[in-house]
Amino acid sequence: MSNDTYRDIPPDRALDKAETNFTEISRRYYECFPLRAAIQALPGVGSTIDTLLGGLGAKWQYERLEDCLKQLDARVQTLESRGITVKLEETEEAYDFVVSAFDHVCRVRSRNKRRYFANLLTRQFVKHLEWDEAESAMRLLKDLTEIHIFILQWAVTLKPFDEGPFRGLRIISLPAKFNYPNKWERNELIQFFPRFTVAYLRLLSSELVGKGLLHDEGIGRFDISAMEELRPTSLADWFVKWLYEYSDDHNNIETHPPVIRDFNTPPDSPKTGERYGILDKPTGEWAEHLNGIAEWDGKRWIFTDAEEGMVVFNEKEDKAFRFKDGEWVEI
């Protein structure tokens, strides 16, 4: 295959084929009268399920695949403009890898997670690593939620502690029973994700421990209990590299906590820990901080000025943005 193989099958042709497949699925469902009758007979939900299976679901799948293909195309074009060769051999392994990715993308609601799939595909098209390794990275990505990945992104970019019991380690923390000395700083996960309950963050962290992406460092240290002090493993570094090495934001992964949404005017009754993006016409207490980030600490607003290359996830829009040339740009 030539270096322009990706161009040989333009995104619009791939989409046409995908749309045909989705249309065929809907047609078969419509023709299966006994199944449709059984579904429509379900009280309260039958008509909605019938609509979803009959066409709306296929439309959503098509739009998700279209979005991922566009993101993939943008990454390939950017890399080739830098003189980086992007090539995919016509092999059985390549076929299985690509089909597996797109099959899952069709079921991913999050645009940000579809971006991770585009990044992972791009890395394999450039690095040509062993297919077993690439498929292992994809299995991890399929199994993890967006919040799992945000936790890992934050953890792997932390600065190791200079002193204390975790000297030389990158540590993220959950609420602890142990009374830490004031001089020991803790990277509290609840401060990074203030909108989530401690129980939910503990569940997410335990799932990451189970997959070998985090390691529980607390057991056996002083009176620290399990699931209080966690460090990212070498597997976490490996996985995050798969998601970012050849992405547009590979030097600026989301190390900043997400914002709830964007405003020009401070909300009347903010909750402690809530973070907001400040738009380009701020008023009131935010007037001097356009394009910045405001966090309510319970008594006052704490501001973070936007810096070139900063990347933040906007929960309301379900998208990540980078600050570039004086404005926030979707990535």
C-alpha positions in Angstrom: 0.0 0.0 0.0 1.3 3.5 -0.8 1.7 6.2 1.8 -1.5 7.8 0.4 -3.6 4.7 1.0 -5.7 6.5 3.5 -6.6 9.1 0.7 -7.4 6.2 -1.6 -10.5 5.6 0.5 -11.8 9.1 1.3 -14.0 9.6 4.4 -17.1 10.3 2.3 -16.8 6.9 0.5 -16.3 5.2 3.8 -19.3 7.0 5.2 -21.4 6.1 2.2 -20.6 2.4 2.8 -21.3 2.8 6.5 -24.6 4.5 5.8 -25.6 1.7 3.5 -24.8 -0.9 6.2 -26.9 1.0 8.8 -29.7 1.4 6.3 -29.7 -2.4 5.6 -29.9 -3.1 9.4 -32.9 -0.8 9.7 -34.6 -2.4 6.6 -34.2 -5.9 8.0 -35.7 -4.8 11.3 -38.7 -3.2 9.5 -39.2 -6.5 7.6 -39.2 -8.6 10.8 -42.9 -8.1 11.5 -43.2 -10.6 14.5 -40.2 -8.9 16.3 -41.6 -5.4 15.6 -45.1 -6.4 16.9 -43.6 -7.8 20.1 -41.5 -4.7 20.7 -44.4 -2.3 20.0 -46.5 -4.3 22.5 -44.2 -3.4 25.4 -46.2 -1.0 27.6 -44.8 2.5 27.9 -41.5 1.9 26.0 -42.4 -0.1 22.9 -43.0 2.7 20.5 -39.7 4.4 21.5 -37.7 1.3 21.1 -39.3 0.7 17.7 -38.3 4.2 16.6 -34.7 3.7 17.8 -34.2 0.4 16.1 -36.1 1.5 13.0 -33.9 4.4 12.0 -32.9 6.8 14.7 -30.3 4.5 16.2 -28.7 3.9 12.8 -28.6 7.7 12.2 -26.7 8.1 15.5 -24.3 5.3 14.6 -23.6 6.9 11.3 -23.0 10.4 12.8 -20.6 8.9 15.4 -18.6 7.1 12.8 -18.5 10.2 10.6 -17.1 12.2 13.5 -14.4 9.7 14.2 -13.4 9.5 10.6 -13.2 13.3 10.3 -11.0 13.4 13.4 -8.8 10.6 12.0 -8.5 12.4 8.6 -7.4 15.6 10.3 -4.7 13.8 12.3 -3.4 12.1 9.2 -3.3 15.3 7.2 -1.5 17.1 10.0 1.2 14.4 10.4 1.8 14.1 6.6 2.2 17.9 6.4 5.0 17.5 8.9 6.7 14.8 6.8 5.6 11.9 9.0 4.7 8.8 7.0 1.2 7.4 7.7 0.7 3.9 6.2 -1.6 0.9 6.7 -0.7 -2.4 5.2 -3.4 -4.6 3.6 -3.3 -7.4 6.1 -5.8 -9.5 8.0 -4.6 -8.0 11.3 -5.1 -4.4 10.0 -8.6 -5.3 8.9 -9.6 -6.7 12.3 -8.0 -3.8 14.1 -9.8 -1.1 12.1 -13.2 -2.9 12.0 -13.0 -3.5 15.8 -12.3 0.2 16.4 -15.1 1.5 14.2 -17.6 -1.1 15.5 -17.1 0.3 19.0 -17.0 3.9 17.9 -20.6 3.5 16.6 -21.7 2.9 20.2 -19.7 5.7 21.8 -21.7 8.8 22.8 -18.8 10.8 23.9 -17.0 12.8 21.2 -14.0 13.0 23.4 -13.7 9.2 23.6 -14.1 9.0 19.8 -11.1 11.3 19.7 -9.1 8.8 21.7 -10.0 6.1 19.1 -8.8 8.4 16.3 -5.5 9.0 18.2 -5.0 5.3 18.9 -5.5 4.4 15.2 -3.2 7.1 14.1 -0.4 5.9 16.4 -0.6 2.4 15.0 -0.6 3.7 11.4 2.6 5.6 12.2 4.5 3.3 14.6 3.5 -0.1 13.1 3.9 -1.9 16.5 2.9 -5.5 17.1 -0.8 -6.0 16.5 -1.2 -7.8 19.8 0.0 -4.7 21.6 -2.2 -2.4 19.6 -5.2 -4.6 20.2 -4.5 -4.6 23.9 -4.4 -0.8 24.0 -7.8 -0.8 22.2 -9.3 -3.3 24.6 -8.4 -1.0 27.5 -9.8 2.0 25.7 -13.1 0.1 25.1 -13.4 -0.9 28.7 -12.6 2.6 30.3 -14.9 5.5 30.6 -13.9 9.1 29.9 -13.6 9.8 33.6 -11.3 6.8 34.0 -9.0 8.3 31.3 -9.2 11.8 32.9 -8.0 10.3 36.2 -5.1 8.6 34.4 -4.2 11.7 32.5 -4.0 13.7 35.7 -2.1 11.0 37.6 0.7 10.4 35.0 1.5 14.2 34.7 1.8 14.8 38.5 5.2 15.8 39.9 6.7 13.2 42.2 6.8 14.1 45.9 10.1 15.6 47.1 9.6 14.4 50.7 7.4 12.3 53.0 6.5 8.7 52.8 5.8 8.8 49.1 9.0 10.5 48.1 9.8 10.0 44.4 6.2 8.8 43.6 3.3 10.4 41.8 0.3 9.9 44.1 -3.4 10.6 43.9 -5.4 10.5 47.0 -8.9 9.6 48.2 -10.2 10.7 51.6 -8.2 9.0 54.4 -8.6 8.1 58.0 -4.9 8.7 58.7 -4.1 12.2 60.1 -1.5 13.5 57.7 1.0 16.1 58.9 0.2 19.5 57.4 3.5 19.6 55.5 2.5 16.5 53.5 0.5 17.7 50.5 -2.0 15.4 49.0 -3.4 15.4 45.4 -7.0 14.9 46.4 -9.1 13.3 43.6 -12.2 14.9 45.0 -10.7 18.3 44.4 -10.1 17.4 40.8 -13.6 16.1 40.3 -15.7 18.0 42.9 -19.1 17.1 41.3 -18.6 13.3 41.9 -19.2 11.5 45.2 -16.3 9.9 47.0 -17.9 6.5 46.6 -18.0 6.9 42.8 -14.4 8.1 42.6 -13.4 5.2 44.8 -15.2 2.8 42.4 -13.5 4.3 39.4 -10.1 4.1 41.1 -10.6 0.4 42.2 -11.5 -0.4 38.6 -8.2 1.2 37.5 -6.3 -0.8 40.1 -8.0 -3.9 38.9 -6.7 -3.3 35.4 -3.1 -2.6 36.6 -3.2 1.1 35.7 -3.1 2.3 39.3 -1.3 0.7 42.3 -2.4 1.0 45.9 0.5 2.4 47.8 -1.2 2.9 51.1 -1.3 -0.6 52.5 1.5 -1.2 55.0 2.4 2.5 55.4 1.6 3.9 58.9 -2.2 3.6 59.5 -3.2 4.1 55.9 -6.0 1.9 54.6 -6.5 0.4 51.2 -7.7 2.7 48.4 -6.5 5.9 49.9 -3.1 6.6 48.2 -2.7 5.4 44.6 0.1 5.8 42.0 0.0 5.4 38.3 1.9 2.3 37.0 4.2 2.0 34.0 1.1 0.5 32.3 -0.7 3.8 32.8 2.2 5.7 31.1 2.2 3.2 28.3 -1.6 3.5 27.8 -1.7 7.3 27.9 1.1 7.4 25.3 -1.1 5.4 23.0 -3.8 8.0 23.3 -1.6 11.0 22.9 1.7 10.5 21.2 0.5 11.4 17.7 -2.6 13.5 18.6 -2.7 17.3 18.1 -2.6 17.8 21.8 0.2 15.3 22.7 2.1 17.9 24.7 -0.9 19.3 26.5 -3.1 16.5 27.9 -5.9 17.5 30.2 -4.1 18.1 33.4 -6.5 20.8 34.5 -9.8 19.9 36.2 -12.8 20.1 33.9 -15.2 23.0 33.9 -19.0 22.6 34.3 -19.8 25.1 31.5 -19.0 28.6 30.2 -20.5 31.9 31.5 -19.8 35.6 31.3 -21.6 36.3 34.6 -20.8 34.6 37.9 -23.6 32.2 39.0 -25.7 33.3 41.9 -25.3 30.2 44.1 -22.2 28.3 43.2 -21.2 25.2 45.1 -17.8 24.7 46.6 -15.4 23.2 44.1 -17.4 24.2 41.0 -15.3 25.4 38.1 -16.5 27.6 35.2 -15.0 28.8 32.0 -15.1 32.5 31.6 -16.2 33.8 28.2 -14.9 36.8 26.3 -17.3 39.4 27.9 -17.0 38.8 31.6 -18.9 40.9 34.2 -18.9 41.4 37.9 -16.1 39.7 39.8 -15.0 38.0 36.6 -14.6 41.2 34.7 -10.7 41.1 34.7 -10.4 37.4 33.8 -11.7 36.9 30.3 -11.1 33.4 28.9 -9.9 32.3 32.3 -11.3 29.7 34.7 -13.1 30.5 37.9 -13.4 28.1 40.9 -15.6 28.8 43.9 -13.8 27.7 47.1 -16.8 28.3 49.3 -16.1 31.9 50.1 -14.6 33.5 47.0 -13.6 32.9 43.4 -10.1 31.5 42.6 -9.0 32.4 39.1 -6.7 30.5 36.7 -5.6 32.6 33.7 -5.6 30.9 30.3 -2.2 30.0 29.0 -1.1 29.0 25.5 -1.6 25.3 25.0 -3.8 24.8 28.1 -6.4 22.0 27.6 -9.6 21.8 29.6 -12.7 19.6 29.2 -16.1 21.3 29.2 -18.7 18.9 30.8 -21.7 20.8 29.4 -20.6 20.6 25.8 -18.9 17.2 26.2 -15.8 18.5 24.4 -12.2 19.3 25.1 -10.8 22.8 24.2 -7.2 24.1 23.9 -6.3 27.7 24.4 -4.6 28.8 21.2 -3.7 32.2 19.9 -5.9 34.0 22.4 -9.0 31.8 22.2 -10.4 28.4 23.2 -10.4 26.0 20.2 -12.2 22.7 20.1 -9.9 19.7 19.7 
